[in-house]
Amino acid sequence: MLREGLVALLDLTRLREADPATGHDTHAALVHAVTEGAADRAAAVLLTLLEGTLKLLRERG
């Protein structure tokens, strides 16, 4: 269910149209922080990602 929602979000924001690798660096940073047990860093990475996504959604109405 989560995967389907994320795929739908990518379609909605059209992020991957211009750059198919959109989000790869952020996802890698999140995975790295989680595997290191750096909860604060993981939370910061995720918050930045979510804020950016929310901004895009607001801009596209």
CHARMM-style PDB file with segment names, atoms N, HN, CA, C and O in Angstrom:
ATOM      1  N   MET     1       0.823  -1.184   0.000  1.00  0.00      PROA
ATOM      2  CA  MET     1       0.000   0.000   0.000  1.00  0.00      PROA
ATOM      3  C   MET     1       0.878   1.264   0.000  1.00  0.00      PROA
ATOM      4  O   MET     1       0.620   2.205  -0.750  1.00  0.00      PROA
ATOM      5  N   LEU     2       1.909   1.274   0.842  1.00  0.00      PROA
ATOM      6  HN  LEU     2       2.120   0.510   1.452  1.00  0.00      PROA
ATOM      7  CA  LEU     2       2.803   2.436   0.909  1.00  0.00      PROA
ATOM      8  C   LEU     2       3.506   2.650  -0.426  1.00  0.00      PROA
ATOM      9  O   LEU     2       3.612   3.776  -0.912  1.00  0.00      PROA
ATOM     10  N   ARG     3       3.988   1.549  -1.012  1.00  0.00      PROA
ATOM     11  HN  ARG     3       3.902   0.635  -0.617  1.00  0.00      PROA
ATOM     12  CA  ARG     3       4.681   1.656  -2.300  1.00  0.00      PROA
ATOM     13  C   ARG     3       3.762   2.252  -3.361  1.00  0.00      PROA
ATOM     14  O   ARG     3       4.175   3.120  -4.129  1.00  0.00      PROA
ATOM     15  N   GLU     4       2.518   1.785  -3.403  1.00  0.00      PROA
ATOM     16  HN  GLU     4       2.182   1.079  -2.779  1.00  0.00      PROA
ATOM     17  CA  GLU     4       1.563   2.304  -4.380  1.00  0.00      PROA
ATOM     18  C   GLU     4       1.330   3.800  -4.173  1.00  0.00      PROA
ATOM     19  O   GLU     4       1.232   4.557  -5.139  1.00  0.00      PROA
ATOM     20  N   GLY     5       1.243   4.219  -2.922  1.00  0.00      PROA
ATOM     21  HN  GLY     5       1.322   3.604  -2.137  1.00  0.00      PROA
ATOM     22  CA  GLY     5       1.051   5.633  -2.618  1.00  0.00      PROA
ATOM     23  C   GLY     5       2.243   6.469  -3.045  1.00  0.00      PROA
ATOM     24  O   GLY     5       2.076   7.571  -3.567  1.00  0.00      PROA
ATOM     25  N   LEU     6       3.441   5.953  -2.827  1.00  0.00      PROA
ATOM     26  HN  LEU     6       3.576   5.058  -2.403  1.00  0.00      PROA
ATOM     27  CA  LEU     6       4.643   6.691  -3.223  1.00  0.00      PROA
ATOM     28  C   LEU     6       4.764   6.791  -4.741  1.00  0.00      PROA
ATOM     29  O   LEU     6       5.162   7.828  -5.271  1.00  0.00      PROA
ATOM     30  N   VAL     7       4.423   5.716  -5.432  1.00  0.00      PROA
ATOM     31  HN  VAL     7       4.100   4.873  -5.001  1.00  0.00      PROA
ATOM     32  CA  VAL     7       4.449   5.745  -6.899  1.00  0.00      PROA
ATOM     33  C   VAL     7       3.422   6.751  -7.410  1.00  0.00      PROA
ATOM     34  O   VAL     7       3.701   7.505  -8.342  1.00  0.00      PROA
ATOM     35  N   ALA     8       2.249   6.765  -6.811  1.00  0.00      PROA
ATOM     36  HN  ALA     8       2.022   6.153  -6.054  1.00  0.00      PROA
ATOM     37  CA  ALA     8       1.217   7.732  -7.215  1.00  0.00      PROA
ATOM     38  C   ALA     8       1.690   9.157  -6.955  1.00  0.00      PROA
ATOM     39  O   ALA     8       1.426  10.056  -7.753  1.00  0.00      PROA
ATOM     40  N   LEU     9       2.385   9.367  -5.845  1.00  0.00      PROA
ATOM     41  HN  LEU     9       2.600   8.637  -5.196  1.00  0.00      PROA
ATOM     42  CA  LEU     9       2.912  10.698  -5.529  1.00  0.00      PROA
ATOM     43  C   LEU     9       3.936  11.134  -6.568  1.00  0.00      PROA
ATOM     44  O   LEU     9       3.943  12.293  -6.983  1.00  0.00      PROA
ATOM     45  N   LEU    10       4.788  10.230  -6.984  1.00  0.00      PROA
ATOM     46  HN  LEU    10       4.783   9.289  -6.647  1.00  0.00      PROA
ATOM     47  CA  LEU    10       5.764  10.560  -8.031  1.00  0.00      PROA
ATOM     48  C   LEU    10       5.066  10.928  -9.334  1.00  0.00      PROA
ATOM     49  O   LEU    10       5.475  11.863 -10.022  1.00  0.00      PROA
ATOM     50  N   ASP    11       4.022  10.197  -9.665  1.00  0.00      PROA
ATOM     51  HN  ASP    11       3.690   9.437  -9.106  1.00  0.00      PROA
ATOM     52  CA  ASP    11       3.257  10.521 -10.871  1.00  0.00      PROA
ATOM     53  C   ASP    11       2.608  11.896 -10.746  1.00  0.00      PROA
ATOM     54  O   ASP    11       2.617  12.683 -11.693  1.00  0.00      PROA
ATOM     55  N   LEU    12       2.051  12.178  -9.583  1.00  0.00      PROA
ATOM     56  HN  LEU    12       2.044  11.539  -8.814  1.00  0.00      PROA
ATOM     57  CA  LEU    12       1.370  13.446  -9.348  1.00  0.00      PROA
ATOM     58  C   LEU    12       2.329  14.633  -9.440  1.00  0.00      PROA
ATOM     59  O   LEU    12       1.996  15.660 -10.031  1.00  0.00      PROA
ATOM     60  N   THR    13       3.509  14.490  -8.858  1.00  0.00      PROA
ATOM     61  HN  THR    13       3.779  13.656  -8.378  1.00  0.00      PROA
ATOM     62  CA  THR    13       4.469  15.594  -8.857  1.00  0.00      PROA
ATOM     63  C   THR    13       5.274  15.671 -10.147  1.00  0.00      PROA
ATOM     64  O   THR    13       5.903  16.690 -10.435  1.00  0.00      PROA
ATOM     65  N   ARG    14       5.251  14.590 -10.922  1.00  0.00      PROA
ATOM     66  HN  ARG    14       4.740  13.763 -10.688  1.00  0.00      PROA
ATOM     67  CA  ARG    14       5.999  14.519 -12.187  1.00  0.00      PROA
ATOM     68  C   ARG    14       7.500  14.736 -11.997  1.00  0.00      PROA
ATOM     69  O   ARG    14       8.183  15.191 -12.915  1.00  0.00      PROA
ATOM     70  N   LEU    15       8.002  14.419 -10.833  1.00  0.00      PROA
ATOM     71  HN  LEU    15       7.447  14.050 -10.088  1.00  0.00      PROA
ATOM     72  CA  LEU    15       9.413  14.623 -10.534  1.00  0.00      PROA
ATOM     73  C   LEU    15      10.338  13.831 -11.439  1.00  0.00      PROA
ATOM     74  O   LEU    15      11.406  14.308 -11.820  1.00  0.00      PROA
ATOM     75  N   ARG    16       9.931  12.640 -11.776  1.00  0.00      PROA
ATOM     76  HN  ARG    16       9.062  12.252 -11.466  1.00  0.00      PROA
ATOM     77  CA  ARG    16      10.822  11.765 -12.539  1.00  0.00      PROA
ATOM     78  C   ARG    16      10.807  12.051 -14.037  1.00  0.00      PROA
ATOM     79  O   ARG    16      11.606  11.475 -14.776  1.00  0.00      PROA
ATOM     80  N   GLU    17       9.928  12.914 -14.493  1.00  0.00      PROA
ATOM     81  HN  GLU    17       9.280  13.381 -13.892  1.00  0.00      PROA
ATOM     82  CA  GLU    17       9.899  13.234 -15.922  1.00  0.00      PROA
ATOM     83  C   GLU    17      11.182  13.941 -16.339  1.00  0.00      PROA
ATOM     84  O   GLU    17      11.766  13.618 -17.373  1.00  0.00      PROA
ATOM     85  N   ALA    18      11.614  14.895 -15.545  1.00  0.00      PROA
ATOM     86  HN  ALA    18      11.139  15.158 -14.705  1.00  0.00      PROA
ATOM     87  CA  ALA    18      12.819  15.656 -15.880  1.00  0.00      PROA
ATOM     88  C   ALA    18      14.090  14.914 -15.461  1.00  0.00      PROA
ATOM     89  O   ALA    18      15.125  15.020 -16.119  1.00  0.00      PROA
ATOM     90  N   ASP    19      14.002  14.164 -14.361  1.00  0.00      PROA
ATOM     91  HN  ASP    19      13.161  14.078 -13.826  1.00  0.00      PROA
ATOM     92  CA  ASP    19      15.179  13.471 -13.834  1.00  0.00      PROA
ATOM     93  C   ASP    19      14.752  12.129 -13.249  1.00  0.00      PROA
ATOM     94  O   ASP    19      14.223  12.079 -12.139  1.00  0.00      PROA
ATOM     95  N   PRO    20      14.977  11.044 -13.982  1.00  0.00      PROA
ATOM     96  CA  PRO    20      14.556   9.729 -13.495  1.00  0.00      PROA
ATOM     97  C   PRO    20      15.212   9.321 -12.174  1.00  0.00      PROA
ATOM     98  O   PRO    20      14.704   8.437 -11.485  1.00  0.00      PROA
ATOM     99  N   ALA    21      16.326   9.947 -11.815  1.00  0.00      PROA
ATOM    100  HN  ALA    21      16.739  10.664 -12.376  1.00  0.00      PROA
ATOM    101  CA  ALA    21      17.031   9.619 -10.573  1.00  0.00      PROA
ATOM    102  C   ALA    21      16.617  10.521  -9.415  1.00  0.00      PROA
ATOM    103  O   ALA    21      17.263  10.514  -8.367  1.00  0.00      PROA
ATOM    104  N   THR    22      15.562  11.289  -9.588  1.00  0.00      PROA
ATOM    105  HN  THR    22      15.037  11.294 -10.440  1.00  0.00      PROA
ATOM    106  CA  THR    22      15.103  12.190  -8.531  1.00  0.00      PROA
ATOM    107  C   THR    22      14.891  11.415  -7.240  1.00  0.00      PROA
ATOM    108  O   THR    22      14.203  10.395  -7.216  1.00  0.00      PROA
ATOM    109  N   GLY    23      15.483  11.910  -6.181  1.00  0.00      PROA
ATOM    110  HN  GLY    23      16.042  12.739  -6.200  1.00  0.00      PROA
ATOM    111  CA  GLY    23      15.303  11.317  -4.868  1.00  0.00      PROA
ATOM    112  C   GLY    23      16.268  10.210  -4.512  1.00  0.00      PROA
ATOM    113  O   GLY    23      16.291   9.775  -3.361  1.00  0.00      PROA
ATOM    114  N   HSD    24      17.060   9.740  -5.444  1.00  0.00      PROA
ATOM    115  HN  HSD    24      17.041  10.093  -6.380  1.00  0.00      PROA
ATOM    116  CA  HSD    24      17.985   8.641  -5.157  1.00  0.00      PROA
ATOM    117  C   HSD    24      18.993   9.030  -4.082  1.00  0.00      PROA
ATOM    118  O   HSD    24      19.247   8.252  -3.162  1.00  0.00      PROA
ATOM    119  N   ASP    25      19.574  10.231  -4.188  1.00  0.00      PROA
ATOM    120  HN  ASP    25      19.368  10.863  -4.935  1.00  0.00      PROA
ATOM    121  CA  ASP    25      20.561  10.678  -3.200  1.00  0.00      PROA
ATOM    122  C   ASP    25      19.942  10.803  -1.815  1.00  0.00      PROA
ATOM    123  O   ASP    25      20.540  10.401  -0.817  1.00  0.00      PROA
ATOM    124  N   THR    26      18.741  11.362  -1.766  1.00  0.00      PROA
ATOM    125  HN  THR    26      18.255  11.689  -2.577  1.00  0.00      PROA
ATOM    126  CA  THR    26      18.063  11.533  -0.482  1.00  0.00      PROA
ATOM    127  C   THR    26      17.721  10.177   0.116  1.00  0.00      PROA
ATOM    128  O   THR    26      17.902   9.962   1.315  1.00  0.00      PROA
ATOM    129  N   HSD    27      17.233   9.271  -0.706  1.00  0.00      PROA
ATOM    130  HN  HSD    27      17.086   9.446  -1.680  1.00  0.00      PROA
ATOM    131  CA  HSD    27      16.898   7.933  -0.217  1.00  0.00      PROA
ATOM    132  C   HSD    27      18.145   7.225   0.305  1.00  0.00      PROA
ATOM    133  O   HSD    27      18.098   6.565   1.343  1.00  0.00      PROA
ATOM    134  N   ALA    28      19.254   7.360  -0.411  1.00  0.00      PROA
ATOM    135  HN  ALA    28      19.292   7.896  -1.254  1.00  0.00      PROA
ATOM    136  CA  ALA    28      20.508   6.741   0.033  1.00  0.00      PROA
ATOM    137  C   ALA    28      20.952   7.329   1.367  1.00  0.00      PROA
ATOM    138  O   ALA    28      21.417   6.599   2.243  1.00  0.00      PROA
ATOM    139  N   ALA    29      20.812   8.644   1.526  1.00  0.00      PROA
ATOM    140  HN  ALA    29      20.435   9.236   0.814  1.00  0.00      PROA
ATOM    141  CA  ALA    29      21.181   9.284   2.792  1.00  0.00      PROA
ATOM    142  C   ALA    29      20.296   8.795   3.936  1.00  0.00      PROA
ATOM    143  O   ALA    29      20.771   8.592   5.054  1.00  0.00      PROA
ATOM    144  N   LEU    30      19.024   8.611   3.654  1.00  0.00      PROA
ATOM    145  HN  LEU    30      18.638   8.776   2.747  1.00  0.00      PROA
ATOM    146  CA  LEU    30      18.093   8.111   4.667  1.00  0.00      PROA
ATOM    147  C   LEU    30      18.455   6.674   5.073  1.00  0.00      PROA
ATOM    148  O   LEU    30      18.509   6.360   6.262  1.00  0.00      PROA
ATOM    149  N   VAL    31      18.698   5.818   4.096  1.00  0.00      PROA
ATOM    150  HN  VAL    31      18.654   6.073   3.130  1.00  0.00      PROA
ATOM    151  CA  VAL    31      19.068   4.436   4.390  1.00  0.00      PROA
ATOM    152  C   VAL    31      20.373   4.390   5.181  1.00  0.00      PROA
ATOM    153  O   VAL    31      20.503   3.623   6.135  1.00  0.00      PROA
ATOM    154  N   HSD    32      21.324   5.205   4.783  1.00  0.00      PROA
ATOM    155  HN  HSD    32      21.218   5.829   4.008  1.00  0.00      PROA
ATOM    156  CA  HSD    32      22.615   5.254   5.477  1.00  0.00      PROA
ATOM    157  C   HSD    32      22.426   5.681   6.935  1.00  0.00      PROA
ATOM    158  O   HSD    32      23.000   5.068   7.835  1.00  0.00      PROA
ATOM    159  N   ALA    33      21.645   6.703   7.170  1.00  0.00      PROA
ATOM    160  HN  ALA    33      21.178   7.201   6.439  1.00  0.00      PROA
ATOM    161  CA  ALA    33      21.403   7.180   8.536  1.00  0.00      PROA
ATOM    162  C   ALA    33      20.711   6.096   9.372  1.00  0.00      PROA
ATOM    163  O   ALA    33      21.054   5.892  10.537  1.00  0.00      PROA
ATOM    164  N   VAL    34      19.751   5.414   8.781  1.00  0.00      PROA
ATOM    165  HN  VAL    34      19.472   5.580   7.835  1.00  0.00      PROA
ATOM    166  CA  VAL    34      19.034   4.365   9.510  1.00  0.00      PROA
ATOM    167  C   VAL    34      19.967   3.203   9.845  1.00  0.00      PROA
ATOM    168  O   VAL    34      19.956   2.706  10.971  1.00  0.00      PROA
ATOM    169  N   THR    35      20.769   2.771   8.883  1.00  0.00      PROA
ATOM    170  HN  THR    35      20.778   3.175   7.969  1.00  0.00      PROA
ATOM    171  CA  THR    35      21.669   1.643   9.137  1.00  0.00      PROA
ATOM    172  C   THR    35      22.744   1.984  10.162  1.00  0.00      PROA
ATOM    173  O   THR    35      23.259   1.098  10.843  1.00  0.00      PROA
ATOM    174  N   GLU    36      23.085   3.269  10.272  1.00  0.00      PROA
ATOM    175  HN  GLU    36      22.666   3.989   9.718  1.00  0.00      PROA
ATOM    176  CA  GLU    36      24.046   3.697  11.282  1.00  0.00      PROA
ATOM    177  C   GLU    36      23.386   3.938  12.642  1.00  0.00      PROA
ATOM    178  O   GLU    36      24.072   4.169  13.638  1.00  0.00      PROA
ATOM    179  N   GLY    37      22.073   3.883  12.678  1.00  0.00      PROA
ATOM    180  HN  GLY    37      21.515   3.695  11.869  1.00  0.00      PROA
ATOM    181  CA  GLY    37      21.370   4.143  13.927  1.00  0.00      PROA
ATOM    182  C   GLY    37      21.316   5.617  14.283  1.00  0.00      PROA
ATOM    183  O   GLY    37      21.132   5.976  15.446  1.00  0.00      PROA
ATOM    184  N   ALA    38      21.479   6.479  13.269  1.00  0.00      PROA
ATOM    185  HN  ALA    38      21.629   6.187  12.324  1.00  0.00      PROA
ATOM    186  CA  ALA    38      21.466   7.931  13.477  1.00  0.00      PROA
ATOM    187  C   ALA    38      20.047   8.451  13.294  1.00  0.00      PROA
ATOM    188  O   ALA    38      19.700   9.010  12.253  1.00  0.00      PROA
ATOM    189  N   ALA    39      19.235   8.255  14.328  1.00  0.00      PROA
ATOM    190  HN  ALA    39      19.517   7.802  15.173  1.00  0.00      PROA
ATOM    191  CA  ALA    39      17.820   8.609  14.234  1.00  0.00      PROA
ATOM    192  C   ALA    39      17.599  10.089  13.953  1.00  0.00      PROA
ATOM    193  O   ALA    39      16.731  10.440  13.154  1.00  0.00      PROA
ATOM    194  N   ASP    40      18.366  10.958  14.594  1.00  0.00      PROA
ATOM    195  HN  ASP    40      19.071  10.672  15.243  1.00  0.00      PROA
ATOM    196  CA  ASP    40      18.199  12.401  14.376  1.00  0.00      PROA
ATOM    197  C   ASP    40      18.503  12.782  12.934  1.00  0.00      PROA
ATOM    198  O   ASP    40      17.790  13.582  12.327  1.00  0.00      PROA
ATOM    199  N   ARG    41      19.573  12.199  12.392  1.00  0.00      PROA
ATOM    200  HN  ARG    41      20.152  11.549  12.885  1.00  0.00      PROA
ATOM    201  CA  ARG    41      19.935  12.495  10.996  1.00  0.00      PROA
ATOM    202  C   ARG    41      18.887  11.934  10.046  1.00  0.00      PROA
ATOM    203  O   ARG    41      18.525  12.596   9.074  1.00  0.00      PROA
ATOM    204  N   ALA    42      18.396  10.733  10.306  1.00  0.00      PROA
ATOM    205  HN  ALA    42      18.690  10.195  11.095  1.00  0.00      PROA
ATOM    206  CA  ALA    42      17.350  10.133   9.470  1.00  0.00      PROA
ATOM    207  C   ALA    42      16.093  10.989   9.496  1.00  0.00      PROA
ATOM    208  O   ALA    42      15.465  11.211   8.461  1.00  0.00      PROA
ATOM    209  N   ALA    43      15.731  11.466  10.671  1.00  0.00      PROA
ATOM    210  HN  ALA    43      16.241  11.286  11.512  1.00  0.00      PROA
ATOM    211  CA  ALA    43      14.545  12.319  10.792  1.00  0.00      PROA
ATOM    212  C   ALA    43      14.729  13.616  10.020  1.00  0.00      PROA
ATOM    213  O   ALA    43      13.797  14.090   9.371  1.00  0.00      PROA
ATOM    214  N   ALA    44      15.928  14.193  10.086  1.00  0.00      PROA
ATOM    215  HN  ALA    44      16.685  13.808  10.614  1.00  0.00      PROA
ATOM    216  CA  ALA    44      16.197  15.451   9.374  1.00  0.00      PROA
ATOM    217  C   ALA    44      16.125  15.246   7.865  1.00  0.00      PROA
ATOM    218  O   ALA    44      15.569  16.082   7.153  1.00  0.00      PROA
ATOM    219  N   VAL    45      16.678  14.151   7.376  1.00  0.00      PROA
ATOM    220  HN  VAL    45      17.130  13.472   7.955  1.00  0.00      PROA
ATOM    221  CA  VAL    45      16.638  13.852   5.942  1.00  0.00      PROA
ATOM    222  C   VAL    45      15.191  13.660   5.491  1.00  0.00      PROA
ATOM    223  O   VAL    45      14.776  14.190   4.461  1.00  0.00      PROA
ATOM    224  N   LEU    46      14.440  12.907   6.264  1.00  0.00      PROA
ATOM    225  HN  LEU    46      14.777  12.476   7.101  1.00  0.00      PROA
ATOM    226  CA  LEU    46      13.048  12.650   5.907  1.00  0.00      PROA
ATOM    227  C   LEU    46      12.218  13.928   5.950  1.00  0.00      PROA
ATOM    228  O   LEU    46      11.381  14.153   5.076  1.00  0.00      PROA
ATOM    229  N   LEU    47      12.441  14.759   6.953  1.00  0.00      PROA
ATOM    230  HN  LEU    47      13.120  14.576   7.663  1.00  0.00      PROA
ATOM    231  CA  LEU    47      11.704  16.015   7.054  1.00  0.00      PROA
ATOM    232  C   LEU    47      11.994  16.914   5.854  1.00  0.00      PROA
ATOM    233  O   LEU    47      11.078  17.517   5.295  1.00  0.00      PROA
ATOM    234  N   THR    48      13.245  17.003   5.464  1.00  0.00      PROA
ATOM    235  HN  THR    48      13.988  16.512   5.918  1.00  0.00      PROA
ATOM    236  CA  THR    48      13.613  17.803   4.296  1.00  0.00      PROA
ATOM    237  C   THR    48      12.936  17.274   3.039  1.00  0.00      PROA
ATOM    238  O   THR    48      12.442  18.051   2.223  1.00  0.00      PROA
ATOM    239  N   LEU    49      12.913  15.962   2.883  1.00  0.00      PROA
ATOM    240  HN  LEU    49      13.314  15.331   3.547  1.00  0.00      PROA
ATOM    241  CA  LEU    49      12.267  15.350   1.728  1.00  0.00      PROA
ATOM    242  C   LEU    49      10.768  15.647   1.716  1.00  0.00      PROA
ATOM    243  O   LEU    49      10.214  16.022   0.682  1.00  0.00      PROA
ATOM    244  N   LEU    50      10.122  15.479   2.855  1.00  0.00      PROA
ATOM    245  HN  LEU    50      10.572  15.174   3.694  1.00  0.00      PROA
ATOM    246  CA  LEU    50       8.678  15.716   2.934  1.00  0.00      PROA
ATOM    247  C   LEU    50       8.327  17.187   2.719  1.00  0.00      PROA
ATOM    248  O   LEU    50       7.327  17.499   2.073  1.00  0.00      PROA
ATOM    249  N   GLU    51       9.139  18.082   3.252  1.00  0.00      PROA
ATOM    250  HN  GLU    51       9.952  17.829   3.776  1.00  0.00      PROA
ATOM    251  CA  GLU    51       8.882  19.513   3.044  1.00  0.00      PROA
ATOM    252  C   GLU    51       9.011  19.879   1.576  1.00  0.00      PROA
ATOM    253  O   GLU    51       8.214  20.660   1.056  1.00  0.00      PROA
ATOM    254  N   GLY    52      10.006  19.320   0.906  1.00  0.00      PROA
ATOM    255  HN  GLY    52      10.653  18.685   1.328  1.00  0.00      PROA
ATOM    256  CA  GLY    52      10.179  19.579  -0.521  1.00  0.00      PROA
ATOM    257  C   GLY    52       9.020  19.051  -1.339  1.00  0.00      PROA
ATOM    258  O   GLY    52       8.563  19.705  -2.277  1.00  0.00      PROA
ATOM    259  N   THR    53       8.545  17.867  -0.985  1.00  0.00      PROA
ATOM    260  HN  THR    53       8.917  17.336  -0.224  1.00  0.00      PROA
ATOM    261  CA  THR    53       7.408  17.280  -1.691  1.00  0.00      PROA
ATOM    262  C   THR    53       6.149  18.107  -1.467  1.00  0.00      PROA
ATOM    263  O   THR    53       5.394  18.356  -2.406  1.00  0.00      PROA
ATOM    264  N   LEU    54       5.923  18.525  -0.246  1.00  0.00      PROA
ATOM    265  HN  LEU    54       6.536  18.323   0.517  1.00  0.00      PROA
ATOM    266  CA  LEU    54       4.760  19.357   0.068  1.00  0.00      PROA
ATOM    267  C   LEU    54       4.804  20.676  -0.709  1.00  0.00      PROA
ATOM    268  O   LEU    54       3.782  21.146  -1.209  1.00  0.00      PROA
ATOM    269  N   LYS    55       5.989  21.259  -0.801  1.00  0.00      PROA
ATOM    270  HN  LYS    55       6.819  20.876  -0.394  1.00  0.00      PROA
ATOM    271  CA  LYS    55       6.132  22.509  -1.560  1.00  0.00      PROA
ATOM    272  C   LYS    55       5.751  22.295  -3.036  1.00  0.00      PROA
ATOM    273  O   LYS    55       5.047  23.111  -3.629  1.00  0.00      PROA
ATOM    274  N   LEU    56       6.226  21.189  -3.611  1.00  0.00      PROA
ATOM    275  HN  LEU    56       6.799  20.526  -3.129  1.00  0.00      PROA
ATOM    276  CA  LEU    56       5.885  20.895  -5.010  1.00  0.00      PROA
ATOM    277  C   LEU    56       4.387  20.703  -5.193  1.00  0.00      PROA
ATOM    278  O   LEU    56       3.811  21.195  -6.163  1.00  0.00      PROA
ATOM    279  N   LEU    57       3.760  19.997  -4.275  1.00  0.00      PROA
ATOM    280  HN  LEU    57       4.228  19.597  -3.487  1.00  0.00      PROA
ATOM    281  CA  LEU    57       2.325  19.771  -4.370  1.00  0.00      PROA
ATOM    282  C   LEU    57       1.547  21.079  -4.254  1.00  0.00      PROA
ATOM    283  O   LEU    57       0.552  21.278  -4.952  1.00  0.00      PROA
ATOM    284  N   ARG    58       1.991  21.951  -3.390  1.00  0.00      PROA
ATOM    285  HN  ARG    58       2.798  21.790  -2.823  1.00  0.00      PROA
ATOM    286  CA  ARG    58       1.316  23.250  -3.235  1.00  0.00      PROA
ATOM    287  C   ARG    58       1.478  24.101  -4.480  1.00  0.00      PROA
ATOM    288  O   ARG    58       0.543  24.787  -4.892  1.00  0.00      PROA
ATOM    289  N   GLU    59       2.656  24.061  -5.079  1.00  0.00      PROA
ATOM    290  HN  GLU    59       3.416  23.503  -4.744  1.00  0.00      PROA
ATOM    291  CA  GLU    59       2.918  24.845  -6.286  1.00  0.00      PROA
ATOM    292  C   GLU    59       2.068  24.368  -7.464  1.00  0.00      PROA
ATOM    293  O   GLU    59       1.681  25.158  -8.326  1.00  0.00      PROA
ATOM    294  N   ARG    60       1.789  23.084  -7.486  1.00  0.00      PROA
ATOM    295  HN  ARG    60       2.104  22.443  -6.786  1.00  0.00      PROA
ATOM    296  CA  ARG    60       1.029  22.522  -8.615  1.00  0.00      PROA
ATOM    297  C   ARG    60      -0.466  22.510  -8.378  1.00  0.00      PROA
ATOM    298  O   ARG    60      -1.243  22.109  -9.244  1.00  0.00      PROA
ATOM    299  N   GLY    61      -0.865  22.960  -7.180  1.00  0.00      PROA
ATOM    300  HN  GLY    61      -0.234  23.286  -6.476  1.00  0.00      PROA
ATOM    301  CA  GLY    61      -2.273  23.110  -6.867  1.00  0.00      PROA
ATOM    302  C   GLY    61      -3.005  21.840  -6.863  1.00  0.00      PROA
ATOM    303  OT1 GLY    61      -4.210  21.822  -6.612  1.00  0.00      PROA
TER     304      GLY     61
END
